[in-house]
Amino acid sequence: MLGIVRKKNNFRKQYDEFLLNSIDRAKSNWDHARETEEAISETDGEITSQTQLARQKYLFLYQEARVRDVRNNHFQSSVFDY
């Protein structure tokens, strides 16, 4: 029985780490899409929709992490502006 609990906790930790990495990538993609949209003088519907899609992906993953009560010990690279 104890082995099953350890496996379950291990799977949870692996998925949580994967989720945190996915959030970091989604935030980077969203930031890049926003910068692209701002850099182009004439934005069309496709660029705007790509930016909105990137935002929704990030928000979905972020909400999933909040529901799962995921915590991490490191700052996401997308938080820092260099």
PDB file of N, CA, C and O in Angstrom:
ATOM      1  N   MET A   1       0.820  -1.196   0.000  1.00  0.00           N
ATOM      2  CA  MET A   1       0.000   0.000   0.000  1.00  0.00           C
ATOM      3  C   MET A   1       0.859   1.254   0.000  1.00  0.00           C
ATOM      4  O   MET A   1       0.533   2.229  -0.677  1.00  0.00           O
ATOM      5  N   LEU A   2       1.956   1.238   0.754  1.00  0.00           N
ATOM      6  CA  LEU A   2       2.828   2.398   0.837  1.00  0.00           C
ATOM      7  C   LEU A   2       3.487   2.684  -0.513  1.00  0.00           C
ATOM      8  O   LEU A   2       3.719   3.842  -0.861  1.00  0.00           O
ATOM      9  N   GLY A   3       3.787   1.629  -1.270  1.00  0.00           N
ATOM     10  CA  GLY A   3       4.390   1.805  -2.586  1.00  0.00           C
ATOM     11  C   GLY A   3       3.468   2.544  -3.541  1.00  0.00           C
ATOM     12  O   GLY A   3       3.930   3.343  -4.355  1.00  0.00           O
ATOM     13  N   ILE A   4       2.181   2.289  -3.451  1.00  0.00           N
ATOM     14  CA  ILE A   4       1.201   2.961  -4.308  1.00  0.00           C
ATOM     15  C   ILE A   4       1.137   4.444  -3.975  1.00  0.00           C
ATOM     16  O   ILE A   4       1.034   5.281  -4.871  1.00  0.00           O
ATOM     17  N   VAL A   5       1.198   4.765  -2.698  1.00  0.00           N
ATOM     18  CA  VAL A   5       1.149   6.168  -2.277  1.00  0.00           C
ATOM     19  C   VAL A   5       2.381   6.910  -2.766  1.00  0.00           C
ATOM     20  O   VAL A   5       2.281   8.046  -3.228  1.00  0.00           O
ATOM     21  N   ARG A   6       3.550   6.270  -2.668  1.00  0.00           N
ATOM     22  CA  ARG A   6       4.782   6.903  -3.154  1.00  0.00           C
ATOM     23  C   ARG A   6       4.713   7.142  -4.654  1.00  0.00           C
ATOM     24  O   ARG A   6       5.090   8.210  -5.136  1.00  0.00           O
ATOM     25  N   LYS A   7       4.228   6.139  -5.395  1.00  0.00           N
ATOM     26  CA  LYS A   7       4.111   6.301  -6.841  1.00  0.00           C
ATOM     27  C   LYS A   7       3.171   7.451  -7.179  1.00  0.00           C
ATOM     28  O   LYS A   7       3.451   8.248  -8.075  1.00  0.00           O
ATOM     29  N   LYS A   8       2.065   7.533  -6.467  1.00  0.00           N
ATOM     30  CA  LYS A   8       1.090   8.590  -6.721  1.00  0.00           C
ATOM     31  C   LYS A   8       1.710   9.958  -6.450  1.00  0.00           C
ATOM     32  O   LYS A   8       1.532  10.887  -7.238  1.00  0.00           O
ATOM     33  N   ASN A   9       2.436  10.086  -5.341  1.00  0.00           N
ATOM     34  CA  ASN A   9       3.094  11.352  -5.028  1.00  0.00           C
ATOM     35  C   ASN A   9       4.168  11.684  -6.051  1.00  0.00           C
ATOM     36  O   ASN A   9       4.354  12.847  -6.409  1.00  0.00           O
ATOM     37  N   ASN A  10       4.882  10.651  -6.527  1.00  0.00           N
ATOM     38  CA  ASN A  10       5.915  10.872  -7.527  1.00  0.00           C
ATOM     39  C   ASN A  10       5.296  11.360  -8.835  1.00  0.00           C
ATOM     40  O   ASN A  10       5.812  12.288  -9.459  1.00  0.00           O
ATOM     41  N   PHE A  11       4.198  10.741  -9.250  1.00  0.00           N
ATOM     42  CA  PHE A  11       3.517  11.177 -10.467  1.00  0.00           C
ATOM     43  C   PHE A  11       3.003  12.603 -10.316  1.00  0.00           C
ATOM     44  O   PHE A  11       3.076  13.400 -11.252  1.00  0.00           O
ATOM     45  N   ARG A  12       2.488  12.915  -9.150  1.00  0.00           N
ATOM     46  CA  ARG A  12       1.980  14.268  -8.896  1.00  0.00           C
ATOM     47  C   ARG A  12       3.109  15.293  -8.989  1.00  0.00           C
ATOM     48  O   ARG A  12       2.937  16.352  -9.592  1.00  0.00           O
ATOM     49  N   LYS A  13       4.250  14.987  -8.401  1.00  0.00           N
ATOM     50  CA  LYS A  13       5.395  15.904  -8.458  1.00  0.00           C
ATOM     51  C   LYS A  13       5.877  16.089  -9.890  1.00  0.00           C
ATOM     52  O   LYS A  13       6.199  17.203 -10.302  1.00  0.00           O
ATOM     53  N   GLN A  14       5.926  14.997 -10.650  1.00  0.00           N
ATOM     54  CA  GLN A  14       6.351  15.085 -12.046  1.00  0.00           C
ATOM     55  C   GLN A  14       5.382  15.945 -12.849  1.00  0.00           C
ATOM     56  O   GLN A  14       5.807  16.795 -13.631  1.00  0.00           O
ATOM     57  N   TYR A  15       4.093  15.728 -12.662  1.00  0.00           N
ATOM     58  CA  TYR A  15       3.106  16.510 -13.401  1.00  0.00           C
ATOM     59  C   TYR A  15       3.147  17.970 -12.979  1.00  0.00           C
ATOM     60  O   TYR A  15       3.022  18.859 -13.820  1.00  0.00           O
ATOM     61  N   ASP A  16       3.321  18.230 -11.685  1.00  0.00           N
ATOM     62  CA  ASP A  16       3.398  19.609 -11.213  1.00  0.00           C
ATOM     63  C   ASP A  16       4.597  20.326 -11.825  1.00  0.00           C
ATOM     64  O   ASP A  16       4.494  21.489 -12.216  1.00  0.00           O
ATOM     65  N   GLU A  17       5.728  19.640 -11.908  1.00  0.00           N
ATOM     66  CA  GLU A  17       6.918  20.238 -12.527  1.00  0.00           C
ATOM     67  C   GLU A  17       6.668  20.499 -14.012  1.00  0.00           C
ATOM     68  O   GLU A  17       7.045  21.546 -14.539  1.00  0.00           O
ATOM     69  N   PHE A  18       6.030  19.541 -14.679  1.00  0.00           N
ATOM     70  CA  PHE A  18       5.683  19.724 -16.090  1.00  0.00           C
ATOM     71  C   PHE A  18       4.738  20.909 -16.258  1.00  0.00           C
ATOM     72  O   PHE A  18       4.884  21.694 -17.195  1.00  0.00           O
ATOM     73  N   LEU A  19       3.780  21.038 -15.363  1.00  0.00           N
ATOM     74  CA  LEU A  19       2.821  22.138 -15.411  1.00  0.00           C
ATOM     75  C   LEU A  19       3.523  23.477 -15.219  1.00  0.00           C
ATOM     76  O   LEU A  19       3.230  24.437 -15.933  1.00  0.00           O
ATOM     77  N   LEU A  20       4.441  23.552 -14.270  1.00  0.00           N
ATOM     78  CA  LEU A  20       5.176  24.797 -14.042  1.00  0.00           C
ATOM     79  C   LEU A  20       6.021  25.178 -15.254  1.00  0.00           C
ATOM     80  O   LEU A  20       6.091  26.351 -15.621  1.00  0.00           O
ATOM     81  N   ASN A  21       6.659  24.194 -15.874  1.00  0.00           N
ATOM     82  CA  ASN A  21       7.439  24.466 -17.085  1.00  0.00           C
ATOM     83  C   ASN A  21       6.530  24.915 -18.226  1.00  0.00           C
ATOM     84  O   ASN A  21       6.893  25.802 -18.999  1.00  0.00           O
ATOM     85  N   SER A  22       5.366  24.313 -18.330  1.00  0.00           N
ATOM     86  CA  SER A  22       4.410  24.704 -19.370  1.00  0.00           C
ATOM     87  C   SER A  22       3.913  26.127 -19.150  1.00  0.00           C
ATOM     88  O   SER A  22       3.733  26.877 -20.110  1.00  0.00           O
ATOM     89  N   ILE A  23       3.691  26.500 -17.904  1.00  0.00           N
ATOM     90  CA  ILE A  23       3.265  27.869 -17.590  1.00  0.00           C
ATOM     91  C   ILE A  23       4.351  28.851 -17.991  1.00  0.00           C
ATOM     92  O   ILE A  23       4.060  29.903 -18.560  1.00  0.00           O
ATOM     93  N   ASP A  24       5.597  28.514 -17.701  1.00  0.00           N
ATOM     94  CA  ASP A  24       6.713  29.392 -18.052  1.00  0.00           C
ATOM     95  C   ASP A  24       6.804  29.578 -19.566  1.00  0.00           C
ATOM     96  O   ASP A  24       6.994  30.695 -20.048  1.00  0.00           O
ATOM     97  N   ARG A  25       6.667  28.483 -20.312  1.00  0.00           N
ATOM     98  CA  ARG A  25       6.707  28.576 -21.782  1.00  0.00           C
ATOM     99  C   ARG A  25       5.513  29.361 -22.321  1.00  0.00           C
ATOM    100  O   ARG A  25       5.662  30.163 -23.243  1.00  0.00           O
ATOM    101  N   ALA A  26       4.342  29.135 -21.754  1.00  0.00           N
ATOM    102  CA  ALA A  26       3.140  29.844 -22.211  1.00  0.00           C
ATOM    103  C   ALA A  26       3.261  31.341 -21.948  1.00  0.00           C
ATOM    104  O   ALA A  26       2.842  32.150 -22.776  1.00  0.00           O
ATOM    105  N   LYS A  27       3.826  31.715 -20.808  1.00  0.00           N
ATOM    106  CA  LYS A  27       4.021  33.133 -20.498  1.00  0.00           C
ATOM    107  C   LYS A  27       5.007  33.759 -21.474  1.00  0.00           C
ATOM    108  O   LYS A  27       4.794  34.880 -21.935  1.00  0.00           O
ATOM    109  N   SER A  28       6.077  33.051 -21.791  1.00  0.00           N
ATOM    110  CA  SER A  28       7.048  33.554 -22.765  1.00  0.00           C
ATOM    111  C   SER A  28       6.404  33.725 -24.136  1.00  0.00           C
ATOM    112  O   SER A  28       6.638  34.724 -24.815  1.00  0.00           O
ATOM    113  N   ASN A  29       5.594  32.751 -24.543  1.00  0.00           N
ATOM    114  CA  ASN A  29       4.906  32.844 -25.835  1.00  0.00           C
ATOM    115  C   ASN A  29       3.937  34.016 -25.861  1.00  0.00           C
ATOM    116  O   ASN A  29       3.841  34.726 -26.862  1.00  0.00           O
ATOM    117  N   TRP A  30       3.228  34.218 -24.774  1.00  0.00           N
ATOM    118  CA  TRP A  30       2.279  35.331 -24.698  1.00  0.00           C
ATOM    119  C   TRP A  30       3.014  36.666 -24.756  1.00  0.00           C
ATOM    120  O   TRP A  30       2.589  37.577 -25.467  1.00  0.00           O
ATOM    121  N   ASP A  31       4.114  36.789 -24.014  1.00  0.00           N
ATOM    122  CA  ASP A  31       4.904  38.025 -24.051  1.00  0.00           C
ATOM    123  C   ASP A  31       5.424  38.295 -25.457  1.00  0.00           C
ATOM    124  O   ASP A  31       5.398  39.432 -25.929  1.00  0.00           O
ATOM    125  N   HIS A  32       5.895  37.248 -26.120  1.00  0.00           N
ATOM    126  CA  HIS A  32       6.403  37.405 -27.483  1.00  0.00           C
ATOM    127  C   HIS A  32       5.283  37.830 -28.435  1.00  0.00           C
ATOM    128  O   HIS A  32       5.492  38.686 -29.294  1.00  0.00           O
ATOM    129  N   ALA A  33       4.118  37.245 -28.287  1.00  0.00           N
ATOM    130  CA  ALA A  33       2.981  37.596 -29.145  1.00  0.00           C
ATOM    131  C   ALA A  33       2.556  39.044 -28.917  1.00  0.00           C
ATOM    132  O   ALA A  33       2.223  39.750 -29.870  1.00  0.00           O
ATOM    133  N   ARG A  34       2.564  39.491 -27.663  1.00  0.00           N
ATOM    134  CA  ARG A  34       2.215  40.891 -27.372  1.00  0.00           C
ATOM    135  C   ARG A  34       3.234  41.846 -27.973  1.00  0.00           C
ATOM    136  O   ARG A  34       2.864  42.871 -28.546  1.00  0.00           O
ATOM    137  N   GLU A  35       4.526  41.513 -27.844  1.00  0.00           N
ATOM    138  CA  GLU A  35       5.569  42.362 -28.413  1.00  0.00           C
ATOM    139  C   GLU A  35       5.452  42.423 -29.932  1.00  0.00           C
ATOM    140  O   GLU A  35       5.638  43.483 -30.530  1.00  0.00           O
ATOM    141  N   THR A  36       5.149  41.303 -30.548  1.00  0.00           N
ATOM    142  CA  THR A  36       4.978  41.269 -31.999  1.00  0.00           C
ATOM    143  C   THR A  36       3.795  42.125 -32.414  1.00  0.00           C
ATOM    144  O   THR A  36       3.877  42.876 -33.386  1.00  0.00           O
ATOM    145  N   GLU A  37       2.705  42.014 -31.687  1.00  0.00           N
ATOM    146  CA  GLU A  37       1.508  42.798 -32.004  1.00  0.00           C
ATOM    147  C   GLU A  37       1.779  44.294 -31.849  1.00  0.00           C
ATOM    148  O   GLU A  37       1.298  45.095 -32.650  1.00  0.00           O
ATOM    149  N   GLU A  38       2.543  44.673 -30.831  1.00  0.00           N
ATOM    150  CA  GLU A  38       2.859  46.081 -30.624  1.00  0.00           C
ATOM    151  C   GLU A  38       3.846  46.602 -31.662  1.00  0.00           C
ATOM    152  O   GLU A  38       3.797  47.777 -32.025  1.00  0.00           O
ATOM    153  N   ALA A  39       4.745  45.736 -32.145  1.00  0.00           N
ATOM    154  CA  ALA A  39       5.768  46.162 -33.088  1.00  0.00           C
ATOM    155  C   ALA A  39       5.211  46.389 -34.492  1.00  0.00           C
ATOM    156  O   ALA A  39       5.750  47.193 -35.252  1.00  0.00           O
ATOM    157  N   ILE A  40       4.155  45.696 -34.831  1.00  0.00           N
ATOM    158  CA  ILE A  40       3.574  45.818 -36.168  1.00  0.00           C
ATOM    159  C   ILE A  40       2.599  46.984 -36.164  1.00  0.00           C
ATOM    160  O   ILE A  40       1.719  47.081 -35.308  1.00  0.00           O
ATOM    161  N   SER A  41       2.777  47.867 -37.139  1.00  0.00           N
ATOM    162  CA  SER A  41       1.929  49.065 -37.172  1.00  0.00           C
ATOM    163  C   SER A  41       0.488  48.736 -37.561  1.00  0.00           C
ATOM    164  O   SER A  41      -0.448  49.308 -37.002  1.00  0.00           O
ATOM    165  N   GLU A  42       0.304  47.837 -38.494  1.00  0.00           N
ATOM    166  CA  GLU A  42      -1.044  47.464 -38.929  1.00  0.00           C
ATOM    167  C   GLU A  42      -1.308  46.013 -38.518  1.00  0.00           C
ATOM    168  O   GLU A  42      -0.910  45.079 -39.214  1.00  0.00           O
ATOM    169  N   THR A  43      -1.966  45.841 -37.406  1.00  0.00           N
ATOM    170  CA  THR A  43      -2.261  44.480 -36.961  1.00  0.00           C
ATOM    171  C   THR A  43      -3.554  44.002 -37.610  1.00  0.00           C
ATOM    172  O   THR A  43      -4.542  44.731 -37.689  1.00  0.00           O
ATOM    173  N   ASP A  44      -3.518  42.779 -38.062  1.00  0.00           N
ATOM    174  CA  ASP A  44      -4.727  42.202 -38.640  1.00  0.00           C
ATOM    175  C   ASP A  44      -5.362  41.246 -37.631  1.00  0.00           C
ATOM    176  O   ASP A  44      -4.850  41.062 -36.527  1.00  0.00           O
ATOM    177  N   GLY A  45      -6.443  40.665 -38.011  1.00  0.00           N
ATOM    178  CA  GLY A  45      -7.191  39.796 -37.110  1.00  0.00           C
ATOM    179  C   GLY A  45      -6.428  38.552 -36.704  1.00  0.00           C
ATOM    180  O   GLY A  45      -6.604  38.044 -35.597  1.00  0.00           O
ATOM    181  N   GLU A  46      -5.575  38.056 -37.601  1.00  0.00           N
ATOM    182  CA  GLU A  46      -4.836  36.832 -37.296  1.00  0.00           C
ATOM    183  C   GLU A  46      -3.825  37.060 -36.170  1.00  0.00           C
ATOM    184  O   GLU A  46      -3.703  36.235 -35.264  1.00  0.00           O
ATOM    185  N   ILE A  47      -3.115  38.163 -36.227  1.00  0.00           N
ATOM    186  CA  ILE A  47      -2.124  38.459 -35.187  1.00  0.00           C
ATOM    187  C   ILE A  47      -2.816  38.688 -33.850  1.00  0.00           C
ATOM    188  O   ILE A  47      -2.352  38.210 -32.814  1.00  0.00           O
ATOM    189  N   THR A  48      -3.913  39.413 -33.875  1.00  0.00           N
ATOM    190  CA  THR A  48      -4.665  39.664 -32.646  1.00  0.00           C
ATOM    191  C   THR A  48      -5.199  38.364 -32.062  1.00  0.00           C
ATOM    192  O   THR A  48      -5.152  38.157 -30.850  1.00  0.00           O
ATOM    193  N   SER A  49      -5.703  37.494 -32.920  1.00  0.00           N
ATOM    194  CA  SER A  49      -6.243  36.223 -32.423  1.00  0.00           C
ATOM    195  C   SER A  49      -5.134  35.320 -31.888  1.00  0.00           C
ATOM    196  O   SER A  49      -5.358  34.580 -30.930  1.00  0.00           O
ATOM    197  N   GLN A  50      -3.941  35.365 -32.487  1.00  0.00           N
ATOM    198  CA  GLN A  50      -2.820  34.584 -31.969  1.00  0.00           C
ATOM    199  C   GLN A  50      -2.411  35.069 -30.584  1.00  0.00           C
ATOM    200  O   GLN A  50      -2.087  34.269 -29.706  1.00  0.00           O
ATOM    201  N   THR A  51      -2.428  36.385 -30.396  1.00  0.00           N
ATOM    202  CA  THR A  51      -2.103  36.949 -29.087  1.00  0.00           C
ATOM    203  C   THR A  51      -3.152  36.542 -28.058  1.00  0.00           C
ATOM    204  O   THR A  51      -2.809  36.176 -26.934  1.00  0.00           O
ATOM    205  N   GLN A  52      -4.410  36.601 -28.431  1.00  0.00           N
ATOM    206  CA  GLN A  52      -5.477  36.210 -27.510  1.00  0.00           C
ATOM    207  C   GLN A  52      -5.400  34.720 -27.176  1.00  0.00           C
ATOM    208  O   GLN A  52      -5.648  34.321 -26.038  1.00  0.00           O
ATOM    209  N   LEU A  53      -5.057  33.904 -28.168  1.00  0.00           N
ATOM    210  CA  LEU A  53      -4.919  32.467 -27.935  1.00  0.00           C
ATOM    211  C   LEU A  53      -3.769  32.184 -26.970  1.00  0.00           C
ATOM    212  O   LEU A  53      -3.907  31.364 -26.063  1.00  0.00           O
ATOM    213  N   ALA A  54      -2.639  32.858 -27.162  1.00  0.00           N
ATOM    214  CA  ALA A  54      -1.495  32.678 -26.261  1.00  0.00           C
ATOM    215  C   ALA A  54      -1.866  33.096 -24.840  1.00  0.00           C
ATOM    216  O   ALA A  54      -1.467  32.443 -23.876  1.00  0.00           O
ATOM    217  N   ARG A  55      -2.625  34.177 -24.710  1.00  0.00           N
ATOM    218  CA  ARG A  55      -3.067  34.640 -23.394  1.00  0.00           C
ATOM    219  C   ARG A  55      -3.979  33.611 -22.739  1.00  0.00           C
ATOM    220  O   ARG A  55      -3.824  33.309 -21.556  1.00  0.00           O
ATOM    221  N   GLN A  56      -4.925  33.071 -23.497  1.00  0.00           N
ATOM    222  CA  GLN A  56      -5.858  32.089 -22.949  1.00  0.00           C
ATOM    223  C   GLN A  56      -5.150  30.797 -22.531  1.00  0.00           C
ATOM    224  O   GLN A  56      -5.514  30.187 -21.526  1.00  0.00           O
ATOM    225  N   LYS A  57      -4.140  30.382 -23.302  1.00  0.00           N
ATOM    226  CA  LYS A  57      -3.370  29.195 -22.925  1.00  0.00           C
ATOM    227  C   LYS A  57      -2.671  29.424 -21.589  1.00  0.00           C
ATOM    228  O   LYS A  57      -2.692  28.564 -20.708  1.00  0.00           O
ATOM    229  N   TYR A  58      -2.049  30.600 -21.452  1.00  0.00           N
ATOM    230  CA  TYR A  58      -1.362  30.916 -20.203  1.00  0.00           C
ATOM    231  C   TYR A  58      -2.342  30.936 -19.035  1.00  0.00           C
ATOM    232  O   TYR A  58      -2.075  30.346 -17.988  1.00  0.00           O
ATOM    233  N   LEU A  59      -3.465  31.607 -19.210  1.00  0.00           N
ATOM    234  CA  LEU A  59      -4.438  31.713 -18.124  1.00  0.00           C
ATOM    235  C   LEU A  59      -5.024  30.350 -17.749  1.00  0.00           C
ATOM    236  O   LEU A  59      -5.283  30.085 -16.575  1.00  0.00           O
ATOM    237  N   PHE A  60      -5.231  29.492 -18.740  1.00  0.00           N
ATOM    238  CA  PHE A  60      -5.740  28.150 -18.460  1.00  0.00           C
ATOM    239  C   PHE A  60      -4.749  27.355 -17.614  1.00  0.00           C
ATOM    240  O   PHE A  60      -5.129  26.737 -16.620  1.00  0.00           O
ATOM    241  N   LEU A  61      -3.475  27.375 -18.013  1.00  0.00           N
ATOM    242  CA  LEU A  61      -2.461  26.640 -17.263  1.00  0.00           C
ATOM    243  C   LEU A  61      -2.280  27.219 -15.861  1.00  0.00           C
ATOM    244  O   LEU A  61      -2.103  26.480 -14.893  1.00  0.00           O
ATOM    245  N   TYR A  62      -2.326  28.540 -15.764  1.00  0.00           N
ATOM    246  CA  TYR A  62      -2.192  29.194 -14.466  1.00  0.00           C
ATOM    247  C   TYR A  62      -3.345  28.795 -13.541  1.00  0.00           C
ATOM    248  O   TYR A  62      -3.136  28.515 -12.361  1.00  0.00           O
ATOM    249  N   GLN A  63      -4.546  28.774 -14.085  1.00  0.00           N
ATOM    250  CA  GLN A  63      -5.713  28.376 -13.289  1.00  0.00           C
ATOM    251  C   GLN A  63      -5.603  26.913 -12.857  1.00  0.00           C
ATOM    252  O   GLN A  63      -5.964  26.568 -11.731  1.00  0.00           O
ATOM    253  N   GLU A  64      -5.112  26.067 -13.737  1.00  0.00           N
ATOM    254  CA  GLU A  64      -4.926  24.654 -13.399  1.00  0.00           C
ATOM    255  C   GLU A  64      -3.939  24.507 -12.239  1.00  0.00           C
ATOM    256  O   GLU A  64      -4.148  23.690 -11.343  1.00  0.00           O
ATOM    257  N   ALA A  65      -2.874  25.292 -12.258  1.00  0.00           N
ATOM    258  CA  ALA A  65      -1.899  25.244 -11.167  1.00  0.00           C
ATOM    259  C   ALA A  65      -2.518  25.728  -9.860  1.00  0.00           C
ATOM    260  O   ALA A  65      -2.223  25.183  -8.796  1.00  0.00           O
ATOM    261  N   ARG A  66      -3.362  26.729  -9.930  1.00  0.00           N
ATOM    262  CA  ARG A  66      -4.025  27.221  -8.716  1.00  0.00           C
ATOM    263  C   ARG A  66      -4.993  26.180  -8.164  1.00  0.00           C
ATOM    264  O   ARG A  66      -5.073  25.993  -6.950  1.00  0.00           O
ATOM    265  N   VAL A  67      -5.720  25.508  -9.033  1.00  0.00           N
ATOM    266  CA  VAL A  67      -6.663  24.474  -8.596  1.00  0.00           C
ATOM    267  C   VAL A  67      -5.902  23.320  -7.936  1.00  0.00           C
ATOM    268  O   VAL A  67      -6.343  22.775  -6.924  1.00  0.00           O
ATOM    269  N   ARG A  68      -4.765  22.957  -8.511  1.00  0.00           N
ATOM    270  CA  ARG A  68      -3.964  21.859  -7.968  1.00  0.00           C
ATOM    271  C   ARG A  68      -3.121  22.296  -6.775  1.00  0.00           C
ATOM    272  O   ARG A  68      -2.474  21.464  -6.139  1.00  0.00           O
ATOM    273  N   ASP A  69      -3.121  23.583  -6.465  1.00  0.00           N
ATOM    274  CA  ASP A  69      -2.351  24.143  -5.350  1.00  0.00           C
ATOM    275  C   ASP A  69      -0.866  23.831  -5.507  1.00  0.00           C
ATOM    276  O   ASP A  69      -0.210  23.361  -4.577  1.00  0.00           O
ATOM    277  N   VAL A  70      -0.354  24.104  -6.703  1.00  0.00           N
ATOM    278  CA  VAL A  70       1.048  23.843  -7.019  1.00  0.00           C
ATOM    279  C   VAL A  70       1.904  24.965  -6.450  1.00  0.00           C
ATOM    280  O   VAL A  70       1.580  26.144  -6.595  1.00  0.00           O
ATOM    281  N   ARG A  71       2.985  24.589  -5.810  1.00  0.00           N
ATOM    282  CA  ARG A  71       3.951  25.545  -5.268  1.00  0.00           C
ATOM    283  C   ARG A  71       5.314  25.221  -5.858  1.00  0.00           C
ATOM    284  O   ARG A  71       5.616  24.069  -6.169  1.00  0.00           O
ATOM    285  N   ASN A  72       6.134  26.261  -6.007  1.00  0.00           N
ATOM    286  CA  ASN A  72       7.490  26.030  -6.480  1.00  0.00           C
ATOM    287  C   ASN A  72       8.463  26.855  -5.659  1.00  0.00           C
ATOM    288  O   ASN A  72       8.070  27.778  -4.946  1.00  0.00           O
ATOM    289  N   ASN A  73       9.719  26.516  -5.768  1.00  0.00           N
ATOM    290  CA  ASN A  73      10.753  27.185  -4.994  1.00  0.00           C
ATOM    291  C   ASN A  73      11.620  28.097  -5.848  1.00  0.00           C
ATOM    292  O   ASN A  73      12.596  28.656  -5.347  1.00  0.00           O
ATOM    293  N   HIS A  74      11.294  28.258  -7.105  1.00  0.00           N
ATOM    294  CA  HIS A  74      12.100  29.109  -7.974  1.00  0.00           C
ATOM    295  C   HIS A  74      11.209  30.128  -8.674  1.00  0.00           C
ATOM    296  O   HIS A  74      10.009  29.921  -8.849  1.00  0.00           O
ATOM    297  N   PHE A  75      11.830  31.228  -9.064  1.00  0.00           N
ATOM    298  CA  PHE A  75      11.109  32.243  -9.815  1.00  0.00           C
ATOM    299  C   PHE A  75      11.071  31.836 -11.275  1.00  0.00           C
ATOM    300  O   PHE A  75      12.028  31.266 -11.798  1.00  0.00           O
ATOM    301  N   GLN A  76       9.971  32.129 -11.919  1.00  0.00           N
ATOM    302  CA  GLN A  76       9.877  31.838 -13.337  1.00  0.00           C
ATOM    303  C   GLN A  76      10.714  32.846 -14.106  1.00  0.00           C
ATOM    304  O   GLN A  76      10.769  34.023 -13.750  1.00  0.00           O
ATOM    305  N   SER A  77      11.358  32.383 -15.152  1.00  0.00           N
ATOM    306  CA  SER A  77      12.206  33.269 -15.938  1.00  0.00           C
ATOM    307  C   SER A  77      11.392  34.349 -16.629  1.00  0.00           C
ATOM    308  O   SER A  77      11.929  35.406 -16.960  1.00  0.00           O
ATOM    309  N   SER A  78      10.114  34.106 -16.851  1.00  0.00           N
ATOM    310  CA  SER A  78       9.281  35.093 -17.534  1.00  0.00           C
ATOM    311  C   SER A  78       8.935  36.275 -16.642  1.00  0.00           C
ATOM    312  O   SER A  78       8.407  37.275 -17.128  1.00  0.00           O
ATOM    313  N   VAL A  79       9.217  36.184 -15.364  1.00  0.00           N
ATOM    314  CA  VAL A  79       8.906  37.266 -14.438  1.00  0.00           C
ATOM    315  C   VAL A  79       9.918  38.395 -14.566  1.00  0.00           C
ATOM    316  O   VAL A  79       9.574  39.561 -14.371  1.00  0.00           O
ATOM    317  N   PHE A  80      11.147  38.065 -14.889  1.00  0.00           N
ATOM    318  CA  PHE A  80      12.219  39.051 -14.937  1.00  0.00           C
ATOM    319  C   PHE A  80      12.260  39.753 -16.282  1.00  0.00           C
ATOM    320  O   PHE A  80      12.125  39.119 -17.329  1.00  0.00           O
ATOM    321  N   ASP A  81      12.447  41.066 -16.250  1.00  0.00           N
ATOM    322  CA  ASP A  81      12.688  41.845 -17.460  1.00  0.00           C
ATOM    323  C   ASP A  81      14.162  42.208 -17.480  1.00  0.00           C
ATOM    324  O   ASP A  81      14.646  42.895 -16.581  1.00  0.00           O
ATOM    325  N   TYR A  82      14.873  41.756 -18.488  1.00  0.00           N
ATOM    326  CA  TYR A  82      16.307  42.033 -18.563  1.00  0.00           C
ATOM    327  C   TYR A  82      16.574  43.306 -19.299  1.00  0.00           C
ATOM    328  O   TYR A  82      17.731  43.696 -19.458  1.00  0.00           O
TER     329      TYR A  82
END
